[in-house]
């Protein structure tokens, strides 16, 4: 059976690239803590955007989709789900909201994880919600020729309860060790959770929710203001590659956690960098409203809508935003995706 032991985080030398990222993340966290106090209204608006992006991206990774407008309505709880996909989306929203509000009283133990899983699939009324798997599962991949092959065989169902118990105990032991950096421990736990694959459905979404929970409990709340799920989705090719590298030899206790740790820290640093770019816009009080619109699009990872820009800058009217978008489109600095009502924009530059 797989052994769970994180003592290597204390004994092994930390690779130089990992150490550099840890330093950068720590520096950016200090900056963000200062700016949260100084610009509470802006940060409150960022929370709203991040929630929508997190719910959309985490479900999209699993092929669970609906329209952007429906996503926003579901996240804002101004509508009820209309189909199975929307029931799953609403379930993710429910658990995400609970983690945002109650992370201090939710601990990383199997009992609590089962409750979160139950809530994730409650609206869909999945029979196995809140239950560990009772049948073996496999992680498959689709090859270039369209054929399927087994990429990874998780822990058998009969061994899952004991594996989850051992994972929990190993995590608690490592968490109490002051010589182990908690930012290195989080991705190790998540990798082991994914390799156990304890549920028949919802393992990927649960892993992302648990990542946010663990970051909260460690004092890193950037996922509240910038969607980590959105960053993972945009870079999912690299995410799955690093997951594959770190899970190779896992069952035999011969795997290396470092590739997955590296990807986790890159995601976290990307979130802090995006937040930092927002700070630079906020700090420069000489920027006009039009310039703030331009800088917001320029510093956004991926696309953004005019409504999202307005949420970030409520003092800028929709009309002013539309005029600036028209100018940027005419000058070829941005590209428009979608129709007029649901259009999104991303920075092209020159």
C-alpha positions in Angstrom: 0.0 0.0 0.0 1.1 3.6 -0.7 2.9 5.3 2.2 2.2 8.9 2.9 5.3 10.7 4.2 6.1 14.4 3.7 9.3 14.4 5.8 11.3 14.9 2.5 10.1 18.5 2.5 12.3 19.0 5.6 15.2 16.8 4.6 15.7 17.5 0.9 17.2 20.7 -0.5 14.7 23.0 -2.1 15.4 23.5 -5.8 16.6 27.0 -6.6 13.6 27.8 -8.9 11.2 26.7 -6.1 13.0 28.9 -3.6 12.8 31.9 -6.0 9.1 31.5 -6.4 8.5 31.1 -2.7 10.4 34.4 -2.1 8.4 36.2 -4.8 5.1 34.9 -3.5 6.0 36.0 0.0 6.9 39.5 -1.2 3.7 39.8 -3.2 1.6 38.6 -0.3 3.0 41.3 1.9 2.1 43.9 -0.8 -1.4 42.6 -1.2 -2.1 42.7 2.5 -1.2 46.4 2.6 -3.4 47.2 -0.4 -6.4 45.3 0.9 -6.5 47.7 3.8 -6.1 50.7 1.5 -8.6 49.8 -1.3 -11.3 47.7 0.3 -14.0 48.7 -2.3 -11.8 47.6 -5.2 -11.0 44.3 -3.6 -14.7 43.7 -2.9 -15.4 44.1 -6.6 -12.5 41.7 -7.5 -14.1 39.0 -5.3 -17.3 39.1 -7.4 -15.3 38.7 -10.6 -13.1 35.9 -9.2 -16.2 33.9 -8.1 -17.7 33.9 -11.5 -14.4 33.0 -13.2 -13.7 30.2 -10.6 -17.1 28.6 -11.0 -16.9 28.8 -14.8 -13.3 27.6 -15.2 -13.3 24.7 -12.7 -16.5 23.2 -14.2 -15.3 23.9 -17.8 -12.2 21.8 -17.1 -14.6 18.9 -16.6 -16.7 19.7 -19.7 -19.5 21.2 -17.6 -20.6 24.4 -19.3 -23.4 26.9 -19.9 -23.5 30.5 -21.2 -21.5 33.3 -19.5 -24.8 35.0 -18.7 -26.2 31.9 -17.0 -23.0 31.5 -15.1 -23.2 35.0 -13.7 -26.9 34.6 -12.8 -26.2 31.3 -11.1 -23.2 32.7 -9.1 -25.3 35.7 -8.1 -28.1 33.3 -7.1 -30.6 35.3 -9.2 -31.9 32.1 -11.0 -32.3 28.4 -10.4 -30.5 25.7 -12.4 -32.3 24.6 -15.6 -30.4 21.4 -16.4 -27.8 18.9 -15.0 -24.8 21.1 -16.0 -26.3 24.1 -14.2 -27.0 21.9 -11.2 -23.3 21.0 -11.0 -22.3 24.6 -11.5 -24.6 25.7 -8.7 -23.1 23.0 -6.5 -19.6 24.3 -7.0 -20.8 27.8 -6.2 -22.3 26.6 -3.0 -19.1 24.9 -1.8 -17.0 27.8 -3.0 -19.1 30.3 -1.0 -18.9 28.1 2.1 -15.1 28.0 1.9 -14.9 31.7 1.5 -17.1 32.2 4.6 -16.2 29.3 6.9 -12.7 28.2 6.0 -11.5 28.7 9.6 -13.8 26.0 10.9 -13.4 23.5 8.0 -10.5 21.2 8.7 -8.7 18.8 6.3 -10.2 15.6 7.6 -12.2 12.9 5.7 -15.4 13.6 7.5 -15.3 17.3 6.4 -14.3 16.5 2.9 -17.2 14.1 2.5 -19.6 16.9 3.6 -18.1 19.2 1.0 -18.4 16.5 -1.7 -22.0 16.0 -0.6 -22.8 19.7 -1.1 -20.9 19.8 -4.4 -23.2 17.2 -5.9 -26.3 17.8 -3.8 -28.3 19.8 -6.4 -27.8 17.1 -9.0 -28.9 14.5 -6.4 -26.0 12.2 -7.3 -26.5 8.9 -5.4 -22.8 8.7 -4.4 -22.6 12.3 -3.1 -20.7 12.5 0.2 -19.5 8.9 -0.2 -16.1 7.3 -0.9 -16.0 5.3 -4.1 -17.3 1.7 -3.9 -16.0 0.6 -7.3 -12.5 1.0 -8.8 -11.9 3.8 -11.2 -9.2 4.7 -13.7 -8.0 7.9 -15.3 -8.1 7.6 -19.0 -6.7 9.7 -21.8 -7.7 10.0 -25.5 -4.8 9.4 -27.8 -4.0 11.2 -31.1 -5.7 8.5 -33.1 -8.9 8.7 -31.0 -8.2 5.5 -29.0 -8.4 5.5 -25.3 -5.7 4.3 -22.9 -5.3 4.1 -19.1 -3.1 7.0 -17.9 -3.3 6.2 -14.2 -4.8 3.5 -11.9 -5.8 5.2 -8.6 -6.1 3.4 -5.2 -8.6 0.5 -5.4 -12.0 1.2 -3.8 -11.4 -1.3 -1.0 -8.2 0.5 0.1 -9.6 4.0 -0.2 -10.9 4.5 3.4 -7.6 3.5 4.8 -5.7 5.6 2.3 -7.7 8.7 3.1 -7.1 8.1 6.8 -3.4 7.8 6.3 -3.3 10.8 4.1 -5.1 12.8 6.7 -2.7 11.7 9.5 0.4 12.4 7.4 -0.9 15.8 6.5 -1.6 16.7 10.2 1.8 15.5 11.2 3.6 17.5 8.5 1.4 20.6 9.2 2.6 20.7 12.8 6.3 20.6 11.7 7.6 24.1 11.7 10.5 23.1 9.5 8.1 22.3 6.6 6.9 25.2 4.4 3.1 24.9 4.2 3.2 26.2 0.6 5.2 23.1 -0.3 2.9 20.8 1.7 -0.3 21.9 0.0 0.5 20.6 -3.5 1.8 17.3 -2.0 -1.5 16.8 -0.3 -3.5 17.6 -3.4 -1.4 15.3 -5.6 -2.0 12.4 -3.2 -5.7 13.2 -3.0 -5.9 13.1 -6.8 -3.9 9.8 -7.0 -6.2 8.2 -4.4 -9.2 9.6 -6.5 -11.5 8.9 -3.6 -14.8 9.6 -5.3 -16.7 8.2 -8.3 -17.3 11.8 -9.5 -16.1 15.3 -8.7 -12.4 14.5 -7.8 -11.0 17.3 -10.0 -13.4 19.9 -8.7 -12.9 18.8 -5.1 -9.1 19.1 -5.6 -9.4 22.7 -6.7 -11.8 23.6 -3.8 -9.4 21.9 -1.3 -6.5 23.9 -2.8 -8.3 27.1 -2.1 -9.3 26.0 1.4 -5.7 25.0 2.3 -4.4 28.3 1.0 -6.9 30.2 3.1 -6.0 28.2 6.2 -2.3 28.9 5.5 -3.0 32.7 5.3 -2.9 33.1 1.5 -6.2 34.5 0.2 -5.2 35.6 -3.3 -7.7 33.0 -4.6 -10.4 35.2 -3.2 -9.5 38.0 -5.6 -8.0 36.3 -8.6 -9.4 32.9 -9.8 -6.8 30.2 -9.4 -9.2 27.8 -11.3 -9.1 30.3 -14.3 -5.3 30.3 -14.4 -5.3 26.4 -14.2 -7.8 26.2 -17.0 -5.8 28.6 -19.2 -2.7 26.5 -18.6 -4.3 23.0 -18.2 -1.9 21.4 -20.7 1.0 22.2 -18.4 -1.0 21.3 -15.3 -1.8 17.8 -16.6 1.8 17.3 -17.7 3.2 18.1 -14.3 0.5 16.0 -12.7 1.5 13.1 -14.9 5.2 13.6 -14.1 4.6 13.6 -10.3 2.1 10.7 -10.3 4.5 8.4 -12.2 5.7 5.7 -9.8 3.2 7.0 -7.2 1.8 3.6 -6.2 5.3 2.2 -5.7 6.4 5.2 -3.6 8.9 6.2 -6.3 7.3 9.4 -7.5 8.7 13.0 -7.3 6.4 15.7 -6.0 8.6 18.6 -7.3 7.0 18.9 -10.8 3.5 19.3 -9.3 4.9 21.6 -6.6 6.5 23.8 -9.3 3.2 24.1 -11.2 1.3 24.9 -8.1 3.7 27.7 -7.1 3.7 29.0 -10.7 -0.1 29.2 -10.6 0.0 31.0 -7.2 2.6 33.4 -8.4 0.6 34.2 -11.6 -2.4 35.1 -9.4 -0.3 37.4 -7.2 1.3 39.0 -10.3 -2.1 39.7 -11.8 -3.2 41.2 -8.6 0.0 43.3 -8.4 -0.7 44.7 -11.9 -4.1 45.8 -10.6 -2.3 47.6 -7.8 -0.2 49.6 -10.2 -3.3 50.9 -12.0 -4.9 51.8 -8.6 -1.7 53.6 -7.4 -1.3 55.8 -10.4 -3.9 58.5 -9.6 -2.9 60.5 -12.7 -4.5 58.0 -15.0 -7.7 59.1 -16.7 -10.7 56.9 -16.8 -10.0 55.9 -20.4 -6.4 55.0 -19.4 -7.6 52.9 -16.6 -9.9 50.9 -18.9 -6.9 50.4 -21.3 -4.6 49.3 -18.4 -7.2 46.9 -17.0 -7.5 45.0 -20.3 -3.7 45.1 -20.8 -3.1 43.5 -17.4 -5.9 41.0 -17.4 -4.9 37.3 -18.1 -7.3 36.3 -20.9 -10.5 38.1 -21.8 -12.7 40.6 -19.9 -16.1 42.0 -20.5 -17.2 45.7 -20.2 -19.4 44.7 -17.3 -16.4 43.2 -15.5 -14.4 46.4 -16.1 -17.3 48.4 -14.7 -17.4 46.2 -11.6 -13.7 46.9 -11.1 -14.1 50.6 -11.6 -17.7 51.5 -10.6 -16.8 55.2 -11.0 -16.4 54.7 -14.8 -19.7 54.7 -16.7 -20.6 52.0 -19.2 -20.7 54.7 -21.9 -17.1 55.8 -21.2 -16.0 52.1 -21.2 -17.7 51.5 -24.5 -16.1 54.6 -26.1 -12.7 53.4 -25.0 -13.3 49.9 -26.2 -14.3 51.3 -29.6 -11.1 53.3 -29.8 -8.9 50.4 -28.8 -10.6 48.2 -31.4 -10.1 50.8 -34.1 -6.4 51.1 -33.2 -6.0 47.3 -33.3 -4.9 47.1 -29.6 -7.6 44.7 -28.5 -9.7 41.9 -30.0 -13.4 41.3 -29.5 -14.9 37.9 -29.0 -18.6 37.2 -29.1 -21.7 39.3 -29.9 -22.5 42.8 -28.6 -24.4 41.7 -25.5 -21.9 39.0 -24.3 -18.8 40.4 -25.9 -15.4 40.0 -24.3 -12.1 41.6 -25.1 -8.4 40.7 -24.8 -5.2 42.7 -25.3 -3.3 42.3 -28.5 -1.0 45.2 -28.4 1.3 46.0 -31.3 
